[in-house]
Amino acid sequence: MIAKVVVDVPTMQTDKPFSYLIPNEFASLVGIGMRVHVPFGKSNRLMQGFIVDIVSITDAHIGQDEIAVKTLKSISEVLDFEPVLNDEQLELAGAMRQTVFAYKISILKAMLPNLLNSSYDKVLTTTDLTIANRYFDGKKGKRFSSLDKQAQALMMKLHRDGKIKLSYIAESKAAIKVVKRVSLVDIDLLNDLELTARATKRLELKQFLQAHLAGDDWSYTELVAMFSREVIKFFISKNILKLTEIEVSRAKDYFEKVTPDDHKVLNPEQMVAYQAITQSQDKTFLLEGVTGSGKTEIYLQVIAHAISQGKTAIMLVPEISLTPLMTNRFIARFGDHVAIMHSGLSDGEKYDEWRKIVAGQAKVVVGARSAIFAPLKNIGIIIIDEEHETSYKQDSNPRYHARDVAIWRAKYHGASLVLGSATPSLETRARAQKGVYQLLRLTHRANSDAQLPVIKLLDMRQHLTDQSGSFSKLMLDKISEKLAKHEQVVLMLNRRGYSSFIMCRDCGFVPDCPNCDISLTLHMDTKTLNCHYCGRTQPIPYRCPNCESSQIRYYGSGTQKVEAELLDLFPDARILRMDVDTTKKKGAHERILSAFGSGEADILLGTQMIAKGLDFPNVTLVGVINADTALNLPDFRSSERTFQLLTQVAGRAGRAQKKGEVLIQTFNPDHYAIQLAGTQNYEAFYKQEMEFRRKLNYPPYFFTVQLVISHQDEAVAVKKSYEVMALLQEQLSDQARLLGPIPKPISRTHNLYHYQLLIKYRFEPGLEKALNTVLDMTQARENKALRIMIDNEPQNFM
């Protein structure tokens, strides 16, 4: 038998499966969807691959050609007892390959937890005792990765001289976490055990066990700490104690601190939505509900209905800041039937949750974008909350949109799909308008005492005279008023760091990142200038590197600087800051939100991660420090993003009995996106923005594909961009509109120059073939240093 294997070759990818002989000892063990290690290339380097088909030699058209059979390599190692990819996932990978324009291996790997990707190394061996003693600590071999760069260079020279041998190894990183438990096997043997007075530790353990006969078992680690490993081993050898390894979930902490919760009574609007969803099959719904309208309770009850029908459910939330809040609500309702899948988990925790799903123990999967690949069987409902969020689109290979995968999986299972949002994306709302999706509306807040907040726009052109740093006088007065009443305040500034940039006032010099065409951002807590694109950091200069002047000044405000201003203005206020810098550590999101929710802080200051999902009854003021951050970006969705963000953050105020207020500081108070966010008028915004999109032939009236061509040499990037342009013009129809090539708005990052092309089209039968031809350009040897990114329906152009 022959296995068709898609091999994970990072440098030269291909969709072509390679044929490998299945050794006789594996013949009854291998299956489609399993991982294997196979020798690849001239060096027979071991690589991980996935079996996508198994055929007989006859079916493989090799027939009786013994020479061809003999030249086939054999599978070296089978990594799984059961397939890690099921039939649905393999079929889904084939469907995605036609729309995401990434090689199949990237798609298959995206469906699995990181621990199922092998690690690779080289092993150096020698029979020369002198070399073994000098370089290998007297051993015959050593791992290449354990050496420093100088030693690696020396080993390469010794290998070239034939003094050492090199072989490749590949290892699966998958590991199950176990705890060791010790139990008492035989009380009579314990009582009959004779020990000398000198064996003090053994005597202590005997007395301990005799005093704790009622205990079932003990932690091996704790017993070792109390007595010693040798003493425990002695009692095990006498058959008095037994050592057992018990598998444990690394994600168990998420489940232990949640209080169970019962379902709430739905109001009439919620009940209409619930009945529409539960009484249908294989249908897509847009649940459009104002902030605080109780969409989550509908989700919970719809999922409970699916489980009662013997089915399973996937619940997607847009980003990690929402996940702790959302997962707690789902665990409170469904307990151990929930599996969590998001980037806040460690690789080990993700692996354990994935195994829980595979084993059929999970009925509900709650997570971020990648949770859409959860290997659930018999799915009855898929829900995407805050469906308008751009984080549902992966920004690296494979560039899939979770909504597209959800539509495919819902159809495969005959399940319903619910897209929920207070501010749906224009593409989704347009489909609902045309009847492709069924529109369900929630127009009132679920809590009858909670009213939508009063929103006021502050024209900062008029407030400049009374401005104190980042704040207008009215904003400061309102913060003081809320603090005096012991109410809480949420402040949003969509820019992290201390200030946007630093500049020399004498010569105008601004420190830029040497790898990217962008100024460095000042971070005062680390006393560094940081690039938010490539991660470069450098010390803050106290003299201008250009003219030696000491007139270095900070311009613009980030969350760190605003926090410092608030502490100066309100020294008694307790302030929590929530941005990428304060949430780097595991569990930081949950700790910050829990502290704010329990009243340990008066002000929560953060970036857009605080705009969604927060539900704190004591928050009565929301302040947006600068509403214009995203408004003037070179992206046709900038107005939509601004409207959505302002509407979402405004919805954090007044969610209980206390009345909410929202203050939005802006330099563009007449812009329709800000005006309509001020009145929470989605319908008017949708109408006006759709007219703008129609005139300029943008989505949802046209489809778009973005191609970004990158190279270290700008001249090569330009030349290759025009080659791609010519190829597309040759293969696409006259109906397709090609824009570019032009430099990207930030034209250089990571020492690469970026040029972009945009294809706009309505119906283009030759598109898939043309884009696959472009994709294959990257695999040609002469284009080794060239990168081409193909993004179907791009979500941003920066």
C-alpha positions in Angstrom: 0.0 0.0 0.0 1.1 3.6 -0.7 0.3 6.6 1.4 -0.2 10.0 -0.3 1.4 12.5 2.0 1.3 16.3 2.0 4.7 17.2 3.4 5.4 20.3 5.5 8.3 21.8 3.5 8.6 25.5 4.7 10.9 26.7 1.9 9.3 25.2 -1.2 5.6 24.4 -0.6 3.4 22.4 -3.0 -0.1 21.0 -3.0 1.2 17.8 -4.6 1.0 14.8 -2.3 4.1 12.6 -2.4 3.9 8.8 -2.5 5.5 6.8 0.3 5.5 3.0 0.9 3.7 1.9 4.0 5.9 -0.6 5.9 4.3 -3.9 6.7 4.4 -3.3 10.4 2.3 -0.1 9.9 -0.1 -1.6 7.3 -3.0 -2.1 9.7 -2.3 1.0 11.8 -2.1 4.0 9.4 -5.2 5.9 8.3 -6.1 9.0 6.3 -5.7 12.1 8.5 -2.7 10.8 10.5 0.6 12.6 11.0 3.8 10.8 9.8 7.5 11.5 9.6 8.9 10.9 6.1 12.4 11.2 4.6 12.3 14.1 2.1 14.7 15.4 -0.6 18.2 14.4 -1.5 19.4 14.5 2.1 16.4 12.4 3.3 15.7 15.0 6.0 12.8 13.8 8.2 9.7 16.0 7.8 6.2 15.9 9.2 3.4 15.3 6.8 -0.3 14.4 6.7 -1.7 11.3 5.0 -4.4 12.5 2.6 -5.0 9.2 0.8 -4.1 5.5 0.9 -4.0 3.6 -2.4 -2.7 0.2 -3.6 0.4 0.0 -5.9 -1.9 -0.9 -8.8 -4.2 2.1 -8.1 -1.1 4.4 -8.0 -0.5 3.4 -11.7 2.9 1.9 -10.8 1.6 -1.5 -11.8 4.3 -4.2 -12.0 7.2 -1.7 -12.5 9.4 -3.0 -9.7 12.0 -0.3 -10.3 9.5 2.4 -9.6 8.3 0.7 -6.4 11.9 0.2 -5.2 12.7 3.9 -5.6 9.8 4.9 -3.3 10.8 5.9 0.2 9.0 4.4 3.2 7.2 6.2 6.0 9.7 6.4 8.9 7.3 7.0 11.8 3.6 7.1 12.4 2.8 9.8 15.1 -0.8 9.1 15.9 -3.0 6.2 17.1 -6.0 7.9 15.6 -6.3 10.5 12.8 -5.9 14.1 13.9 -7.8 15.4 10.9 -11.2 14.0 10.1 -13.0 13.7 6.7 -14.8 17.0 7.1 -11.5 18.9 7.8 -9.8 17.4 4.8 -12.8 18.3 2.6 -12.8 21.8 4.2 -9.1 22.3 3.4 -9.8 21.5 -0.3 -12.6 24.1 -0.3 -10.5 26.8 1.4 -7.6 26.2 -1.0 -9.8 27.7 -3.7 -10.5 31.0 -1.8 -7.6 31.7 0.6 -4.7 31.1 -1.9 -2.3 29.4 0.5 -0.9 26.0 0.1 -2.9 23.1 1.6 -0.2 22.3 4.3 -0.7 25.8 5.8 -4.5 25.2 5.9 -4.2 21.8 7.5 -1.8 23.1 10.2 -4.1 26.0 11.0 -6.8 23.4 12.0 -4.6 21.8 14.7 -3.1 22.9 18.0 0.6 23.9 17.9 1.7 20.9 19.8 0.8 18.7 16.9 3.5 20.4 14.8 6.8 18.5 15.0 10.1 20.0 16.2 13.2 19.3 14.1 16.8 18.9 15.0 20.1 17.5 13.7 22.1 14.9 15.6 25.9 14.8 15.3 27.7 11.5 15.9 31.3 10.4 15.8 33.4 7.3 16.3 36.5 9.4 16.9 37.2 9.3 20.6 39.3 12.4 20.5 36.4 14.5 19.0 33.9 12.8 21.4 36.0 13.7 24.5 36.7 17.2 23.2 33.4 18.3 21.9 30.7 15.8 23.0 31.6 15.4 26.7 32.8 11.9 26.0 29.5 10.8 24.5 29.1 9.5 20.9 26.6 12.2 19.8 25.2 15.6 20.5 22.2 17.7 19.3 23.0 20.5 16.9 20.5 22.9 18.6 22.3 22.6 22.0 25.4 24.2 20.6 26.2 27.9 20.4 26.8 29.6 17.0 30.6 29.2 17.3 30.4 25.5 18.1 27.8 25.0 15.3 30.3 26.5 12.8 33.0 24.2 14.1 30.8 21.2 13.8 29.9 22.1 10.2 33.6 22.2 9.4 34.2 18.8 11.0 31.3 17.4 9.1 32.8 18.8 5.8 36.1 17.1 6.7 34.3 13.8 7.2 35.1 13.6 10.9 31.5 13.6 12.2 28.2 12.3 10.8 25.0 14.2 10.7 21.5 12.8 10.8 18.1 14.5 11.0 15.5 13.8 13.6 11.9 15.0 13.9 9.8 14.7 17.1 6.2 15.4 17.9 5.8 18.0 20.5 2.4 16.6 21.7 2.5 15.7 25.4 -0.1 14.8 27.9 0.1 16.3 31.4 0.0 13.8 34.1 0.2 13.9 37.9 1.6 11.1 40.0 -0.5 9.7 42.8 0.6 7.2 45.4 -1.9 4.8 47.0 -1.6 2.2 49.8 -1.9 -1.4 48.4 -1.6 -3.7 51.4 -2.1 -2.7 55.1 -0.9 -6.1 56.4 2.4 -5.8 54.5 2.8 -2.3 55.9 2.2 -3.5 59.5 4.5 -6.5 59.1 7.4 -4.3 57.7 10.4 -4.5 60.0 12.7 -1.5 60.0 15.9 -0.7 61.9 16.0 2.3 64.2 18.6 3.9 61.8 16.1 4.0 58.9 14.5 7.1 60.3 12.8 8.4 57.1 11.4 4.9 56.4 10.1 4.7 59.9 8.5 8.2 59.5 6.8 7.2 56.3 5.5 3.9 57.9 4.0 5.9 60.8 2.6 8.5 58.5 0.8 5.8 56.4 -0.5 4.0 59.6 -1.9 7.3 60.8 -3.6 8.1 57.5 -5.2 4.7 56.6 -8.4 6.5 55.7 -6.8 8.4 52.9 -7.3 7.1 49.4 -4.1 8.3 47.9 -1.5 11.0 48.1 0.4 13.3 45.8 3.7 11.8 44.8 5.4 15.2 44.7 4.2 16.0 48.3 5.4 12.6 49.7 8.8 13.1 48.0 9.1 16.5 49.6 8.2 15.1 53.1 10.3 11.9 52.9 12.5 11.4 49.8 12.3 9.7 46.4 14.4 6.7 47.5 12.1 6.1 50.6 9.0 6.1 48.4 10.7 3.8 45.9 11.6 1.4 48.7 7.9 1.1 49.8 6.8 0.6 46.2 9.4 -2.2 45.7 7.8 -3.9 48.8 4.3 -3.8 47.2 3.1 -1.6 50.0 2.6 1.5 47.9 1.6 1.8 44.2 2.5 4.7 41.9 -0.2 5.8 39.4 -0.1 8.4 36.7 -3.4 10.3 36.2 -4.0 12.5 33.2 -5.1 16.1 34.1 -6.3 19.0 32.0 -4.0 22.0 31.9 -7.0 24.3 31.5 -8.8 23.1 34.6 -8.3 26.4 36.4 -10.8 28.0 34.0 -13.6 25.7 35.3 -12.9 25.7 39.0 -13.8 29.3 40.0 -17.1 29.7 38.1 -20.4 29.8 39.9 -23.2 27.9 38.1 -25.9 30.0 36.5 -29.5 29.4 35.4 -31.2 30.7 32.3 -33.0 34.1 32.4 -36.5 34.8 31.3 -36.4 36.2 27.7 -38.3 39.5 26.9 -40.7 39.5 23.9 -38.0 40.7 21.4 -35.5 38.0 22.6 -38.2 35.3 22.5 -39.0 36.1 18.8 -35.3 35.8 17.9 -34.9 32.6 19.9 -37.9 30.9 18.3 -36.9 31.9 14.8 -33.4 30.4 15.3 -34.4 27.2 17.1 -37.3 26.4 14.7 -35.1 26.5 11.6 -32.3 24.4 10.1 -29.5 25.2 7.7 -30.2 29.0 7.8 -28.1 32.1 8.4 -29.4 34.8 10.7 -28.2 38.4 11.4 -29.1 39.2 15.0 -28.8 43.0 15.1 -29.3 44.3 18.6 -28.4 47.5 20.4 -25.6 47.3 23.0 -27.0 45.6 26.2 -30.0 44.1 24.4 -29.3 40.6 25.7 -27.8 38.9 22.7 -25.6 36.7 24.9 -28.6 35.2 26.7 -30.2 34.3 23.4 -26.9 32.6 22.4 -26.9 30.6 25.6 -30.5 29.4 25.3 -30.1 28.6 21.6 -27.1 26.4 22.4 -29.0 24.8 25.3 -31.7 23.9 22.8 -29.1 22.4 20.4 -27.6 20.3 23.2 -31.1 19.0 24.2 -31.4 17.8 20.6 -28.2 15.8 20.9 -26.2 18.3 18.9 -23.1 20.5 19.5 -22.3 24.2 19.2 -19.5 26.6 18.3 -19.5 30.1 19.8 -16.9 32.6 18.5 -15.9 35.8 20.2 -13.7 38.3 18.4 -10.7 38.8 20.6 -8.9 37.7 23.8 -10.3 40.6 25.9 -13.8 39.3 25.5 -12.9 35.7 26.1 -12.6 35.4 29.9 -16.0 37.2 30.3 -17.7 35.1 27.7 -16.2 31.8 28.7 -17.2 32.3 32.3 -20.8 32.8 31.3 -20.7 29.6 29.2 -19.0 27.5 31.8 -21.5 28.8 34.4 -24.3 27.5 32.2 -22.8 24.3 30.6 -20.0 23.3 33.0 -17.5 20.7 31.8 -19.3 20.4 28.5 -17.5 23.6 27.4 -14.1 23.6 25.7 -12.1 26.8 25.5 -10.0 27.7 22.4 -8.2 31.0 22.3 -4.7 32.6 22.1 -4.6 33.3 25.8 -4.2 29.6 26.5 -0.7 28.0 26.6 0.1 25.5 23.8 -0.4 22.7 26.4 -3.8 24.0 27.4 -5.0 24.3 23.8 -3.8 20.7 23.2 -5.8 19.4 26.2 -8.9 21.3 25.1 -8.6 19.9 21.6 -8.3 16.4 22.9 -11.4 17.0 25.0 -13.3 17.9 21.8 -11.9 14.9 19.9 -12.9 12.6 22.7 -16.5 13.9 22.5 -16.5 15.2 26.0 -17.2 18.8 24.9 -20.6 19.9 23.6 -19.8 23.6 23.3 -16.6 25.2 22.0 -16.1 28.8 23.0 -13.1 30.7 21.5 -11.6 33.2 19.1 -11.1 32.9 15.3 -9.3 29.5 15.2 -12.0 27.8 17.3 -14.1 27.6 14.0 -11.9 24.6 13.1 -12.8 22.7 16.3 -13.4 19.0 15.4 -16.9 18.8 16.7 -19.3 16.2 15.3 -23.0 16.8 14.7 -22.9 20.6 14.9 -26.4 22.1 15.4 -25.6 25.8 15.8 -22.6 28.1 15.1 -22.6 31.7 16.6 -20.3 34.5 15.7 -20.6 37.4 18.2 -19.5 40.9 17.2 -19.4 39.6 13.6 -18.2 42.9 12.2 -14.8 42.6 14.0 -11.8 42.5 11.7 -10.0 40.0 14.1 -12.1 37.3 12.5 -9.9 37.6 9.4 -6.5 36.0 9.8 -3.7 38.4 8.8 -1.1 35.7 8.1 -1.2 32.5 6.0 -3.7 31.1 5.5 -5.7 34.3 5.3 -9.2 32.9 6.0 -12.2 34.7 7.4 -13.9 32.7 10.2 -17.3 33.7 8.9 -16.6 32.0 5.5 -15.5 28.9 7.3 -18.6 29.0 9.5 -20.9 29.3 6.5 -19.2 26.2 4.9 -19.3 24.1 8.1 -23.0 25.1 8.9 -23.9 23.9 5.4 -21.9 20.7 5.8 -23.8 19.9 9.1 -27.2 21.3 8.1 -26.8 23.7 11.1 -28.0 27.2 11.6 -25.5 30.2 11.7 -26.1 33.3 13.8 -24.1 36.5 13.2 -24.6 38.9 16.0 -23.7 42.6 16.3 -24.9 46.0 17.3 -23.1 47.4 14.3 -23.0 44.7 11.6 -20.5 44.9 8.8 -21.9 46.4 5.6 -21.3 43.2 3.7 -23.4 41.2 6.3 -26.1 43.8 6.5 -26.4 44.0 2.7 -26.9 40.2 2.5 -29.6 40.5 5.1 -31.2 43.3 3.2 -31.3 41.1 0.1 -32.8 38.2 2.0 -29.7 36.0 1.8 -29.6 36.1 5.7 -32.7 36.5 7.9 -32.6 39.7 9.8 -33.6 39.7 13.5 -33.7 42.9 15.5 -33.4 43.8 19.2 -34.2 47.5 19.6 -34.3 47.7 23.4 -31.9 46.9 26.3 -32.7 43.6 28.0 -32.7 45.3 31.4 -35.8 47.4 31.5 -34.2 49.8 33.9 -31.2 50.4 31.6 -31.6 53.1 29.0 -29.2 53.9 26.1 -26.7 56.5 27.3 -26.8 60.2 26.5 -24.0 61.0 24.1 -22.3 64.3 23.7 -19.8 65.3 21.0 -17.1 67.7 22.2 -15.6 69.8 19.4 -11.9 70.0 20.4 -11.3 73.0 18.1 -13.5 75.0 20.5 -12.2 73.3 23.7 -8.5 73.9 23.0 -8.5 77.0 25.2 -9.8 75.0 28.2 -7.9 71.9 27.4 -5.7 70.3 30.1 -3.3 67.9 28.3 -5.5 65.3 26.6 -8.7 66.4 28.2 -11.3 69.1 27.8 -12.6 70.9 30.9 -16.0 69.3 30.5 -14.5 65.8 30.4 -12.5 66.6 33.6 -15.5 68.0 35.3 -17.6 64.9 34.5 -14.8 62.6 35.7 -14.7 64.5 39.0 -18.4 64.3 39.4 -18.5 60.5 38.9 -15.6 60.0 41.3 -17.4 62.0 43.9 -20.4 59.8 43.5 -18.2 56.6 43.8 -19.2 55.7 40.2 -16.8 54.2 37.7 -15.4 55.7 34.5 -14.2 54.0 31.3 -11.8 56.0 29.1 -10.7 54.9 25.6 -7.7 56.1 23.6 -6.9 54.0 20.6 -3.1 54.4 20.9 -0.7 52.7 23.2 2.6 53.9 24.5 3.5 57.3 26.1 3.5 59.5 23.0 3.3 59.0 19.2 6.8 60.1 18.5 9.6 62.3 19.7 11.1 65.2 17.7 14.0 67.6 18.0 12.6 71.1 18.1 15.8 72.6 16.7 16.2 70.5 13.5 13.0 68.6 13.3 14.6 65.1 13.5 12.2 62.3 14.3 13.8 58.9 15.2 12.5 56.3 12.7 12.7 52.5 12.8 15.7 51.5 10.6 13.7 48.4 9.5 10.3 50.1 8.8 9.2 53.4 7.3 7.5 54.6 10.6 8.5 56.7 13.6 9.3 55.0 16.8 6.8 55.2 19.7 7.9 56.4 23.1 7.3 53.9 26.0 8.1 55.6 29.3 7.7 52.5 31.5 10.6 50.8 29.8 12.4 54.1 28.9 12.6 52.9 25.2 11.5 53.8 21.7 9.6 50.9 20.2 8.5 49.9 16.7 5.0 48.4 16.8 5.6 46.7 13.5 8.9 44.8 13.8 9.4 45.0 17.6 12.7 46.9 17.5 13.5 48.8 20.7 16.2 51.4 21.4 17.0 53.7 24.3 15.5 57.2 24.4 18.0 59.8 23.1 18.5 62.7 25.4 20.4 64.6 22.7 19.4 64.8 19.1 21.4 62.3 17.1 21.3 64.7 14.1 22.3 68.1 15.6 23.3 67.3 19.2 20.6 69.6 20.5 18.9 68.8 23.9 15.6 70.2 22.7 13.9 66.7 22.5 10.1 66.9 22.9 7.3 64.3 23.1 4.3 64.7 20.7 1.0 63.0 20.7 -0.6 61.0 23.5 -0.6 57.3 24.2 -2.3 55.4 27.0 0.8 55.6 29.2 0.9 59.4 28.9 -2.8 59.8 29.5 -2.5 57.5 32.6 0.3 59.8 33.9 -1.9 62.9 33.3 -4.9 61.3 35.1 -2.7 60.4 38.1 -1.6 64.1 38.2 -5.1 65.4 37.9 -6.8 62.9 40.2 -4.1 61.8 42.7 -6.7 59.9 44.8 -8.2 58.0 41.9 -7.5 54.3 41.4 -6.6 53.8 37.7 -6.2 50.6 35.7 -4.6 50.6 32.2 -5.5 48.0 29.7 -3.5 47.8 26.4 -1.2 45.4 24.6 1.6 46.3 27.0 -0.3 45.7 30.3 -1.9 42.4 29.0 1.2 40.6 27.8 1.3 38.2 30.7 -1.0 35.2 30.8 -4.4 35.9 32.5 -3.7 39.7 32.6 -7.0 40.5 30.8 -9.0 38.6 33.3 -7.2 40.1 36.3 -7.6 43.7 35.2 -11.3 43.2 34.4 -12.0 41.3 37.6 -10.4 44.0 39.6 -12.4 46.7 37.9 -15.6 44.7 38.2 -15.1 44.2 41.9 -14.7 48.0 42.5 -10.9 47.9 43.1 -10.5 50.8 40.6 -12.4 54.0 39.7 -11.1 54.5 36.1 -10.4 51.9 33.4 -8.2 53.4 30.7 -7.6 51.4 27.6 -7.4 50.9 23.8 -10.1 49.5 21.7 -9.9 46.2 23.6 -12.2 47.8 26.3 -14.8 48.8 23.8 -16.7 45.6 23.6 -18.3 43.0 25.9 -17.7 44.8 29.2 -20.8 44.8 31.4 -20.2 46.7 34.6 -23.3 48.2 36.3 -21.4 51.0 38.1 -20.0 52.5 34.9 -21.9 55.7 34.3 -19.4 57.7 32.2 -17.5 56.6 29.1 -15.0 59.1 27.6 -13.5 58.8 24.2 -10.3 60.9 24.3 -9.7 61.1 20.5 -12.4 59.8 18.2 -10.4 60.6 15.0 -7.6 58.1 15.4 -8.8 55.7 12.6 -10.9 58.2 10.7 -8.3 59.5 8.2 -6.4 56.2 7.5 -6.1 55.4 3.8 -8.7 52.6 4.0 -12.2 52.7 2.5 -13.5 51.1 5.8 -12.1 53.9 8.0 -15.6 55.5 8.5 -17.2 52.2 9.2 -14.6 51.3 11.8 -14.9 54.6 13.5 -18.7 54.4 13.7 -18.6 50.8 15.0 -15.9 51.5 17.6 -17.7 54.6 19.0 -21.0 52.9 19.1 -19.5 49.9 20.9 -17.6 51.8 23.5 -20.6 54.1 24.1 -22.6 50.9 24.9 -20.4 50.3 28.0 -22.3 53.1 29.9 -25.5 52.9 31.9 -26.1 49.1 31.6 -28.0 48.9 34.9 -30.3 51.3 36.9 -27.8 54.2 36.9 -28.0 56.6 33.9 -25.1 56.5 31.5 -23.3 59.4 29.8 -20.8 59.3 27.0 -18.4 62.2 26.0 -16.6 61.9 22.6 -13.8 64.3 22.0 -13.2 65.0 18.3 -11.6 67.4 15.8 -14.1 66.2 13.2 -17.6 66.7 14.8 -19.3 67.2 11.4 -18.1 63.9 10.0 -21.2 61.7 9.3 -19.6 58.6 11.1 -19.0 60.6 14.3 -22.4 62.4 14.0 -24.3 59.2 13.6 -22.4 57.4 16.3 -23.5 60.3 18.5 -27.1 59.4 17.9 -26.5 55.6 17.7 -28.2 55.6 14.3 -27.0 52.6 12.5 -29.7 52.7 9.8 -28.8 56.2 8.7 -25.1 55.3 8.7 -25.7 52.1 6.7 -27.7 54.1 4.1 -25.0 56.8 3.7 -22.0 54.5 3.7 -23.6 52.2 1.1 -24.1 55.1 -1.2 -20.4 56.0 -0.8 -19.4 52.3 -1.6 -21.7 52.1 -4.6 -20.2 55.2 -6.2 -16.6 54.0 -5.7 -17.3 50.4 -6.6 -16.2 49.0 -3.2 -17.6 46.0 -1.2 -20.3 44.9 -0.9 -21.0 46.0 -4.5 -17.7 44.6 -5.7 -15.4 41.8 -4.5 -11.8 42.7 -3.8 -8.4 40.9 -3.8 -5.2 42.6 -2.5 -1.8 41.4 -3.6 1.3 42.7 -1.8 4.7 42.1 -3.4 7.6 42.4 -1.0 11.4 42.4 -1.4 14.5 43.7 0.3 15.5 45.5 -2.9 12.9 48.2 -3.8 13.8 48.0 -7.5 13.1 44.2 -7.5 9.8 44.8 -5.7 8.7 47.3 -8.3 9.8 45.0 -11.2 8.0 42.0 -9.8 4.9 44.0 -9.1 4.6 44.9 -12.8 5.3 41.3 -13.8 2.3 40.3 -11.6 0.2 43.1 -13.0 1.0 41.9 -16.6 0.1 38.3 -15.7 -3.2 39.3 -14.2 -4.1 41.6 -17.2 -3.4 38.6 -19.5 -5.5 36.1 -17.6 -8.4 38.3 -16.3 -11.3 39.7 -18.3 -11.8 43.3 -19.3 -14.5 43.6 -16.5 -11.9 43.2 -13.7 -10.5 46.5 -12.5 -6.8 46.6 -11.5 -5.5 49.3 -9.3 -1.7 49.8 -8.8 1.0 48.8 -8.3 1.6 51.5 -5.7 3.7 51.5 -2.5 1.7 50.5 0.6 0.8 53.3 3.0 3.6 52.1 5.2 5.9 51.1 2.4 8.7 49.4 4.3 8.5 47.0 7.3 10.9 44.3 8.5 13.5 45.6 6.0 11.1 44.7 3.1 9.6 47.1 0.6 6.0 46.5 -0.1 4.0 47.3 -3.3 0.3 46.5 -3.6 -2.2 45.8 -6.3 -6.0 45.7 -5.9 -8.4 43.7 -8.0 -12.0 44.8 -8.0 -14.6 42.5 -9.7 -18.1 41.2 -9.7 -17.8 37.9 -11.6 -14.4 36.7 -12.7 -14.2 33.0 -13.8 -10.4 33.2 -14.5 -9.5 34.7 -11.1 -8.7 31.4 -9.2 -6.4 30.2 -12.0 -4.6 33.6 -12.3 -4.0 33.9 -8.6 -2.7 30.4 -8.3 -0.2 31.2 -11.1 0.9 34.2 -9.0 1.2 32.0 -5.9 3.4 29.6 -7.8 5.8 32.4 -8.7 6.9 32.4 -5.1 8.1 28.8 -5.4 10.5 29.5 -8.3 14.2 29.4 -7.3 14.9 32.8 -8.8 12.1 34.3 -6.5 13.5 32.8 -3.3 13.7 36.2 -1.6 10.4 37.4 -3.0 7.2 37.4 -0.9 3.7 37.6 -2.5 0.8 38.0 -0.2 -2.7 37.3 -1.7 -5.5 38.5 0.5 -9.1 37.7 -0.7 -11.5 40.3 0.7 -8.8 42.2 2.7 -10.0 43.9 5.9 -7.3 46.6 6.1 -4.9 48.2 3.7 -2.2 49.5 6.1 
